[in-house]
């Protein structure tokens, strides 16, 4: 087996304005904390594990003022106390959140579409004999959905953020509904493929999202799901040593990080049958960058390949059938 990845994505190529993003979000989040860094009670609530409901935890650590715990039962990592659900919900359509698209995603839009988007499309289309109907939940700016569109798929995106939905509709010519997935009702329409890329970890009720997806998917249809991994080397490192991180561990938005165990349990409980589970990470690149260290790209790629092989990269990508 070739001991290196076919390609490696550099964090800086994905996020060219990391310093600006960090400065912006530090300013936004300051409203929720006292001067000593403790959370203001009126904005926060304690929660149990989103997968199994347990309140027992195996470890706890604080990153950027948010307390994370690892469930002792299923291994899910989640934020508690976390921002109240109404604050989480409203924040995704506030002007502050638009900065995520302006500073982080738009500058790298072409790279995300032409490199990452086409690789994702190639992998997903291998599950189908011909184009069908695809629904992208939380489609963002629509770069991936536009690749499906140009390849003959019937495409629909659901995006809660007004700025992102308008961009995908007006600039990329896509069929986008600006709505919460819970309010999305397509009548009798069912989809051959439903995708959630970096979406499920934002929801206070992830099981209800998956139950909704199950209803919208054709019998035998494909669910494609990518989430941040609580089992990753990156999370394990910061769980032990702490520090600031600008990827994956984002307590204001990524309120849960899935262990392999919790992801398999949750999807199975909602009726899905796992076809393939893989790991895709930027663990080593991120650790080196944040510690101001350098290493030969080939070595980074080889180490990351080994990490991903044992499902310990910072993203988990899975494919399920209904």
ZALUM-582593 format. One line per 8 residues: number of its first residue (from 0); their letters; for each residue x, z, y of C-alpha. Coordinates in Angstrom, 1 decimal. Layout:
N
NUM) A) X Z Y ~ ...
This chain:
322
0) XXXXXXXX) 0.0 0.0 0.0 ~ 1.3 -0.9 3.4 ~ 2.2 2.4 5.1 ~ 1.1 1.5 8.6 ~ -2.1 0.6 10.4 ~ -2.9 -3.1 11.1 ~ -3.0 -2.2 14.7 ~ -2.8 0.9 16.9
8) XXXXXXXX) -4.8 1.5 20.0 ~ -3.0 3.3 22.8 ~ -5.0 6.0 24.6 ~ -3.8 4.7 28.0 ~ -5.2 1.2 27.2 ~ -8.6 2.7 26.5 ~ -8.6 5.1 29.4 ~ -6.4 3.8 32.2
16) XXXXXXXX) -7.6 6.4 34.8 ~ -7.2 9.6 32.8 ~ -5.8 11.7 35.7 ~ -8.6 10.6 38.0 ~ -11.2 11.4 35.3 ~ -9.7 14.8 34.6 ~ -9.7 15.7 38.3 ~ -13.3 14.5 38.7
24) XXXXXXXX) -14.7 16.5 35.8 ~ -12.8 19.6 36.6 ~ -14.5 19.5 40.0 ~ -17.9 18.8 38.5 ~ -17.6 21.6 35.8 ~ -16.5 24.2 38.3 ~ -20.2 24.8 39.4 ~ -20.9 26.3 36.0
32) XXXXXXXX) -18.2 28.9 35.9 ~ -17.2 32.0 38.0 ~ -13.8 32.1 39.7 ~ -12.4 34.0 36.8 ~ -13.4 31.2 34.4 ~ -16.3 33.0 32.7 ~ -19.5 31.0 32.3 ~ -22.4 31.7 34.6
40) XXXXXXXX) -25.2 33.1 32.5 ~ -28.0 31.0 34.1 ~ -26.4 27.8 32.9 ~ -25.5 28.7 29.3 ~ -27.2 29.6 26.0 ~ -25.9 30.7 22.6 ~ -26.6 28.5 19.7 ~ -26.0 28.4 15.9
48) XXXXXXXX) -24.5 25.6 13.8 ~ -26.4 22.4 14.3 ~ -26.0 21.4 10.6 ~ -26.7 24.6 8.6 ~ -28.0 27.1 11.1 ~ -25.3 29.7 10.3 ~ -24.0 32.0 13.0 ~ -20.9 33.0 11.0
56) XXXXXXXX) -17.7 31.4 12.1 ~ -14.2 31.0 10.6 ~ -12.3 30.7 13.9 ~ -12.9 30.4 17.6 ~ -10.9 28.9 20.4 ~ -11.4 28.1 24.1 ~ -10.5 24.7 25.7 ~ -11.2 24.0 29.3
64) XXXXXXXX) -13.3 27.2 29.6 ~ -15.6 26.2 26.7 ~ -15.6 28.4 23.7 ~ -15.6 26.5 20.4 ~ -16.3 28.1 16.9 ~ -15.9 26.7 13.4 ~ -18.8 27.3 11.1 ~ -17.8 29.4 8.2
72) XXXXXXXX) -20.4 27.7 6.0 ~ -20.0 23.9 6.6 ~ -17.0 23.6 8.9 ~ -18.7 22.0 11.9 ~ -17.0 22.9 15.2 ~ -19.5 23.5 18.0 ~ -19.6 25.0 21.5 ~ -21.3 28.3 22.0
80) XXXXXXXX) -22.4 29.4 24.5 ~ -23.1 25.9 25.6 ~ -24.8 24.4 28.6 ~ -28.6 24.6 28.4 ~ -30.3 21.6 26.9 ~ -32.1 20.7 30.2 ~ -28.7 20.6 32.0 ~ -27.2 18.4 29.3
88) XXXXXXXX) -30.1 16.1 29.4 ~ -30.2 15.7 33.2 ~ -26.4 15.3 33.5 ~ -26.4 11.9 31.7 ~ -28.3 10.3 34.5 ~ -26.7 12.0 37.4 ~ -24.3 10.2 39.8 ~ -21.5 12.5 38.5
96) XXXXXXXX) -21.8 10.9 35.0 ~ -21.6 7.4 36.5 ~ -17.9 8.2 37.1 ~ -17.4 8.0 33.4 ~ -18.3 4.4 33.5 ~ -16.6 3.5 36.8 ~ -13.3 5.3 36.1 ~ -13.0 5.2 32.3
104) XXXXXXXX) -15.0 2.4 30.7 ~ -15.2 -0.4 33.2 ~ -11.5 -0.8 33.8 ~ -11.0 -1.2 30.1 ~ -14.1 -3.2 29.4 ~ -12.4 -6.5 28.4 ~ -10.0 -4.6 26.1 ~ -12.9 -2.7 24.5
112) XXXXXXXX) -14.9 -5.9 24.0 ~ -12.3 -8.4 22.9 ~ -10.1 -6.1 20.8 ~ -12.1 -3.1 19.7 ~ -15.6 -4.7 19.8 ~ -14.6 -7.7 17.8 ~ -12.9 -5.5 15.1 ~ -16.0 -3.4 14.9
120) XXXXXXXX) -18.2 -6.5 14.7 ~ -16.1 -8.0 11.9 ~ -16.4 -4.8 9.9 ~ -20.1 -4.4 10.3 ~ -21.0 -8.1 9.7 ~ -19.3 -7.9 6.4 ~ -22.3 -5.9 5.1 ~ -24.6 -8.8 5.9
128) XXXXXXXX) -25.1 -12.3 4.6 ~ -26.5 -13.5 7.9 ~ -27.3 -12.2 11.4 ~ -30.3 -9.9 11.7 ~ -31.7 -7.4 14.2 ~ -29.4 -4.7 15.6 ~ -30.2 -1.7 17.7 ~ -27.4 0.0 19.6
136) XXXXXXXX) -28.4 3.6 20.6 ~ -26.4 4.8 23.6 ~ -25.0 1.3 24.1 ~ -23.3 2.2 27.3 ~ -22.1 -0.9 29.2 ~ -23.0 -3.1 26.2 ~ -19.6 -4.6 25.3 ~ -20.1 -4.3 21.6
144) XXXXXXXX) -23.7 -5.4 21.6 ~ -22.6 -8.6 23.6 ~ -20.4 -9.5 20.6 ~ -23.4 -9.3 18.3 ~ -25.4 -11.4 20.8 ~ -22.9 -14.2 20.8 ~ -22.9 -14.3 17.0 ~ -26.6 -14.9 16.8
152) XXXXXXXX) -28.0 -11.4 16.3 ~ -31.3 -10.3 17.7 ~ -30.0 -7.5 20.0 ~ -31.6 -4.5 21.6 ~ -29.9 -1.6 23.3 ~ -31.2 1.8 24.3 ~ -29.3 3.5 27.1 ~ -30.3 6.6 29.0
160) XXXXXXXX) -27.9 6.2 31.9 ~ -29.3 4.0 34.7 ~ -26.0 2.6 35.9 ~ -24.8 1.6 32.4 ~ -28.2 0.1 31.4 ~ -28.3 -2.0 34.6 ~ -24.8 -3.3 34.1 ~ -25.4 -4.3 30.5
168) XXXXXXXX) -28.7 -6.0 31.5 ~ -27.5 -7.7 34.6 ~ -23.9 -8.5 33.9 ~ -24.0 -9.2 30.2 ~ -27.6 -10.5 30.0 ~ -28.6 -8.1 27.2 ~ -32.0 -6.7 26.3 ~ -31.6 -3.1 27.3
176) XXXXXXXX) -34.2 -0.3 27.5 ~ -33.4 2.6 29.8 ~ -34.9 5.4 27.9 ~ -34.3 8.5 25.7 ~ -34.2 7.6 22.0 ~ -37.0 10.2 21.5 ~ -39.3 8.2 23.8 ~ -38.3 4.8 22.4
184) XXXXXXXX) -41.3 3.3 20.5 ~ -40.8 -0.3 19.4 ~ -44.2 -0.6 17.5 ~ -43.8 -2.1 14.1 ~ -40.3 -3.5 14.8 ~ -37.7 -2.3 12.3 ~ -33.9 -3.1 12.5 ~ -31.4 -4.3 9.9
192) XXXXXXXX) -28.6 -2.4 11.6 ~ -28.6 0.7 13.9 ~ -25.4 1.9 15.6 ~ -24.5 5.1 17.3 ~ -21.0 5.1 18.7 ~ -19.9 8.4 20.1 ~ -23.5 9.4 20.7 ~ -24.7 12.0 18.1
200) XXXXXXXX) -22.3 14.7 19.3 ~ -24.1 14.7 22.7 ~ -27.5 15.7 21.4 ~ -28.7 19.3 21.1 ~ -31.0 18.1 18.3 ~ -28.9 15.7 16.2 ~ -31.1 16.0 13.1 ~ -34.1 14.8 15.0
208) XXXXXXXX) -32.0 11.8 16.2 ~ -31.2 10.9 12.6 ~ -34.8 11.3 11.5 ~ -35.8 8.9 14.3 ~ -33.2 6.4 13.2 ~ -34.5 6.6 9.7 ~ -37.9 5.6 10.9 ~ -36.6 2.6 12.8
216) XXXXXXXX) -34.3 1.2 10.1 ~ -35.5 -1.4 7.5 ~ -35.5 -0.3 3.9 ~ -31.9 -1.0 2.8 ~ -30.8 -1.3 6.4 ~ -27.4 -0.1 7.6 ~ -26.7 2.9 9.8 ~ -23.3 2.8 11.5
224) XXXXXXXX) -22.2 6.2 12.9 ~ -19.0 7.3 14.6 ~ -18.5 10.9 15.7 ~ -15.5 13.1 16.8 ~ -14.0 15.0 13.8 ~ -13.6 18.7 13.7 ~ -11.4 18.2 10.6 ~ -8.9 16.1 12.7
232) XXXXXXXX) -5.2 17.0 13.2 ~ -5.9 16.9 17.0 ~ -8.7 19.5 16.8 ~ -6.7 21.7 14.3 ~ -3.7 21.6 16.6 ~ -5.7 22.8 19.7 ~ -7.6 25.3 17.6 ~ -4.2 26.9 16.8
240) XXXXXXXX) -2.3 26.4 20.0 ~ -4.8 25.8 22.8 ~ -4.0 23.8 26.0 ~ -5.8 21.1 27.9 ~ -7.0 18.0 26.1 ~ -8.8 14.9 27.6 ~ -10.0 13.5 24.3 ~ -12.6 14.6 21.7
248) XXXXXXXX) -12.7 18.3 22.7 ~ -14.9 18.0 25.8 ~ -17.1 21.1 25.7 ~ -19.6 19.9 28.4 ~ -20.5 16.8 26.5 ~ -19.2 16.9 23.0 ~ -21.1 20.0 22.0 ~ -20.3 19.5 18.3
256) XXXXXXXX) -17.4 18.1 16.3 ~ -18.3 17.1 12.7 ~ -16.5 18.2 9.7 ~ -16.6 15.7 6.8 ~ -18.8 18.2 4.9 ~ -21.3 18.7 7.7 ~ -21.6 15.0 8.5 ~ -22.3 14.2 4.8
264) XXXXXXXX) -24.8 17.0 4.5 ~ -26.7 16.2 7.7 ~ -27.1 12.4 6.9 ~ -28.0 13.1 3.3 ~ -30.7 15.6 4.4 ~ -32.2 12.9 6.6 ~ -32.5 10.4 3.7 ~ -29.4 8.2 4.1
272) XXXXXXXX) -27.1 7.2 1.3 ~ -23.4 7.0 2.2 ~ -21.6 3.7 1.5 ~ -18.3 4.3 3.2 ~ -16.6 7.0 5.3 ~ -13.3 6.4 7.1 ~ -11.2 8.1 9.8 ~ -9.8 6.4 12.9
280) XXXXXXXX) -7.6 8.5 15.1 ~ -5.4 8.6 18.1 ~ -4.2 12.1 17.2 ~ -0.4 11.5 17.4 ~ -0.6 9.3 20.4 ~ -2.7 11.9 22.3 ~ -0.5 14.9 21.3 ~ 2.7 13.1 22.4
288) XXXXXXXX) 1.2 11.9 25.7 ~ -0.2 15.3 26.6 ~ 3.2 17.0 25.8 ~ 5.1 14.3 27.7 ~ 6.9 13.2 24.6 ~ 7.7 9.7 23.3 ~ 8.1 8.1 19.9 ~ 8.5 4.6 18.5
296) XXXXXXXX) 5.1 2.9 18.2 ~ 5.8 2.0 14.6 ~ 6.4 5.6 13.7 ~ 3.2 6.7 15.5 ~ 1.2 4.0 13.6 ~ 2.7 5.1 10.3 ~ 2.0 8.8 10.8 ~ -1.5 8.0 12.0
304) XXXXXXXX) -2.2 5.8 9.0 ~ -1.3 8.6 6.7 ~ -3.6 11.0 8.6 ~ -6.5 8.6 8.6 ~ -6.1 8.0 4.9 ~ -7.0 11.7 4.2 ~ -9.9 11.6 6.8 ~ -8.1 13.7 9.3
312) XXXXXXXX) -8.1 11.4 12.3 ~ -10.0 12.4 15.4 ~ -13.0 10.0 14.7 ~ -15.1 9.8 11.6 ~ -16.8 6.4 11.1 ~ -19.5 6.1 8.4 ~ -21.8 3.5 6.9 ~ -25.1 4.5 5.3
320) XX) -28.0 2.7 3.7 ~ -31.6 3.7 4.2
